Amino acid sequence: MSVERDADLAEIEAVVKTYLDGLYEGDADKLAAAFHATSALTQALDGKPTITPRDEWLAAVRARPSPKSTGLARHDRIQTIARV
């Protein structure tokens, strides 16, 4: 593996770790750092696709208790990073 490829994978891993930390801690600023300002969360609600702009989603994260604050154990981990 090349040095450039190693650096790319390290950068990807760092962003994913920031995302996972932000979700667990309920830290919207960490989550914001992992997403472009124009990104959006796409999910299925009641079987229908729903698109939520990033800043609206971050406001919801700020308004809810974090898994960390409620004492939930953390089990997330990065299993695979595949580049094509």
Contact map, one row per residue, 1 for C-alpha under 8 A:
111011000000000000000000000000000000000000000000000000000000000000000000000000000000
111111000000000000000000000000000000000000000000000000000000000000000000000000000000
111111100000000000000000000000000000000000000000000000000000000000000000000000000000
011111110000000000000000000000000000000000000000000000000000000000000000000000000000
111111111000000000000000000000000000000000000000000000000000000000000000000000000000
111111111100000000000000000000000000000000000000000000000000000000000000000000000000
001111111110000000000000000000000000000000000000000000000000000000000000000000000000
000111111111000000000000000000000000000000000000000000000000000000000000000000000000
000011111111100000000000000000000000000000000000000000000000000000000000000000001000
000001111111110000000000000000000000000000000000000000000000000000000000000000000000
000000111111111000000000000000000000000000000000000000000000000000000000000000000000
000000011111111100000000000000000000000000000000000000000000000000000000000000001000
000000001111111110000000000000000000000000000000000000000000000000000000000001001000
000000000111111111000000000000000000000000000000000000000000000000000000000000000000
000000000011111111100000000000000100000000000000000000000000000000000000000000000000
000000000001111111110000000000000100000000000000000000000000000000000000000001000000
000000000000111111111000000000000000000000000000000000000000000000000000000001000000
000000000000011111111100000001101100000000000000000000000000000000000000000000000000
000000000000001111111110000001100100000000000000000000000000000000000000000000000000
000000000000000111111111000000000000000000000000000000000000000000000000000100000000
000000000000000011111111101001000000000000000000000000000000000000000000000000000000
000000000000000001111111111111100000000000000000000000000000000000000000000000000000
000000000000000000111111111100100000000000000000000000000000000001100000000000000000
000000000000000000011111111000000000000000000000000000000000000001110000010000000000
000000000000000000001111111000000000000000000000000000000000000001111000000000000000
000000000000000000000111111100000000000000000000000000000000110111110000000000000000
000000000000000000001111111111100000000000000000000000000000110000000000000000000000
000000000000000000000110011111110000000000000000000000000110110000000000000000000000
000000000000000000000100001111111000000000000000000000000000000000000000000000000000
000000000000000001101100001111111100000000000000000000000000000000000000000000000000
000000000000000001100110001111111110000000000000000000000100000000000000000000000000
000000000000000000000000000111111111100000000000000001000100000000000000000000000000
000000000000000001000000000011111111000000000000000000000000000000000000000000000000
000000000000001101100000000001111111000000000000000000000000000000000000000000000000
000000000000000000000000000000111111101000000000000001000000000000000000000000000000
000000000000000000000000000000011111111000000000000000000000000000000000000000000000
000000000000000000000000000000010011111000000000000001100000000000000000000000000000
000000000000000000000000000000000001111100000000000011000000000000000000000000000000
000000000000000000000000000000000011111110000000000011000000000000000000000000000000
000000000000000000000000000000000000011111000000001111000000000000000000000000000000
000000000000000000000000000000000000001111100000001111001000000000000000000000000000
000000000000000000000000000000000000000111110000111100000000000000000000000000000000
000000000000000000000000000000000000000011111000111000000000000000000000000000000000
000000000000000000000000000000000000000001111111110000000000000000000000000000000000
000000000000000000000000000000000000000000111111110000000000000000000000000000000000
000000000000000000000000000000000000000000011111000000000000000000000000000000000000
000000000000000000000000000000000000000000011111100000000000000000000000000000000000
000000000000000000000000000000000000000000011111110000000000000000000000000000000000
000000000000000000000000000000000000000001111011111000000000000000000000000000000000
000000000000000000000000000000000000000001111001111100000000000000000000000000000000
000000000000000000000000000000000000000111100000111110000000000000000000000000000000
000000000000000000000000000000000000000111000000011111011000000000000000000000000000
000000000000000000000000000000000000011110000000001111111000000000000000000000000000
000000000000000000000000000000010010111110000000000111111100000000000000000000000000
000000000000000000000000000000000000100000000000000011111110000000000000000000000000
000000000000000000000000000000000000000000000000000111111111000000000000000000000000
000000000000000000000000000000000000000010000000000111111111100000000000000000000000
000000000000000000000000000100110000000000000000000001111111110000000000000000000000
000000000000000000000000000100000000000000000000000000111111111000000000000000000000
000000000000000000000000000000000000000000000000000000011111111100000000000000000000
000000000000000000000000011100000000000000000000000000001111111111000000000000000000
000000000000000000000000011100000000000000000000000000000111111110000000000000000000
000000000000000000000000000000000000000000000000000000000011111110000000000000000000
000000000000000000000000010000000000000000000000000000000001111111000000000000000000
000000000000000000000000010000000000000000000000000000000000111111101100000000000000
000000000000000000000011110000000000000000000000000000000000100111111100000000000000
000000000000000000000011110000000000000000000000000000000000000011111111100000000000
000000000000000000000001110000000000000000000000000000000000000001111111110000000000
000000000000000000000000100000000000000000000000000000000000000011111111000000000000
000000000000000000000000000000000000000000000000000000000000000011111111000000000000
000000000000000000000000000000000000000000000000000000000000000000111111100000000000
000000000000000000000000000000000000000000000000000000000000000000111111110000000000
000000000000000000000000000000000000000000000000000000000000000000110011111000000000
000000000000000000000001000000000000000000000000000000000000000000010001111100000000
000000000000000000000000000000000000000000000000000000000000000000000000111110000000
000000000000000000010000000000000000000000000000000000000000000000000000011111000000
000000000000000000000000000000000000000000000000000000000000000000000000001111100000
000000000000100110000000000000000000000000000000000000000000000000000000000111111000
000000000000000000000000000000000000000000000000000000000000000000000000000011111000
000000000000000000000000000000000000000000000000000000000000000000000000000001111100
000000001001100000000000000000000000000000000000000000000000000000000000000001111110
000000000000000000000000000000000000000000000000000000000000000000000000000000011111
000000000000000000000000000000000000000000000000000000000000000000000000000000001111
000000000000000000000000000000000000000000000000000000000000000000000000000000000111
